[in-house]
Amino acid sequence: MRLTIFWERMADHFGEAYADSFARDHVMSELGGRTVRQALDAGWETRDVWRAVCTAVGIPPERR
């Protein structure tokens, strides 16, 4: 998944402003105790980060 698609999906689900806040501030066990931004900076694949977000916040399968 391209990074631009990832951020589009984040904005679609959380809204433009909150997507960035969530990515910076929300530490997720699904990402090994990292935030979205930390996981991406550490080299995690965007599709894996997106899947972790979906699992953590309960995004329905049809929106994944």
Contacts in CASP RR format, 6 or more apart in sequence:
PFRMAT RR
TARGET T0000
AUTHOR 0000-0000-0000
METHOD contacts of the structure
MODEL  1
MRLTIFWERMADHFGEAYADSFARDHVMSELGGRTVRQALDAGWETRDVW
RAVCTAVGIPPERR
1 45 0 8 1.000
1 46 0 8 1.000
1 47 0 8 1.000
1 50 0 8 1.000
2 46 0 8 1.000
3 40 0 8 1.000
3 46 0 8 1.000
5 46 0 8 1.000
6 46 0 8 1.000
6 49 0 8 1.000
6 50 0 8 1.000
7 19 0 8 1.000
9 50 0 8 1.000
10 19 0 8 1.000
10 22 0 8 1.000
10 23 0 8 1.000
10 36 0 8 1.000
10 53 0 8 1.000
11 19 0 8 1.000
12 63 0 8 1.000
13 19 0 8 1.000
13 53 0 8 1.000
13 57 0 8 1.000
13 59 0 8 1.000
13 63 0 8 1.000
14 22 0 8 1.000
22 36 0 8 1.000
23 35 0 8 1.000
23 36 0 8 1.000
23 37 0 8 1.000
24 35 0 8 1.000
24 36 0 8 1.000
24 37 0 8 1.000
25 35 0 8 1.000
26 35 0 8 1.000
26 36 0 8 1.000
26 56 0 8 1.000
27 33 0 8 1.000
27 34 0 8 1.000
27 35 0 8 1.000
28 34 0 8 1.000
28 35 0 8 1.000
28 36 0 8 1.000
28 52 0 8 1.000
28 53 0 8 1.000
28 56 0 8 1.000
29 56 0 8 1.000
30 52 0 8 1.000
30 53 0 8 1.000
30 55 0 8 1.000
30 56 0 8 1.000
31 38 0 8 1.000
31 39 0 8 1.000
31 44 0 8 1.000
31 49 0 8 1.000
31 52 0 8 1.000
32 39 0 8 1.000
34 42 0 8 1.000
36 49 0 8 1.000
36 53 0 8 1.000
39 49 0 8 1.000
39 52 0 8 1.000
40 46 0 8 1.000
40 49 0 8 1.000
50 64 0 8 1.000
51 64 0 8 1.000
53 59 0 8 1.000
54 63 0 8 1.000
54 64 0 8 1.000
END
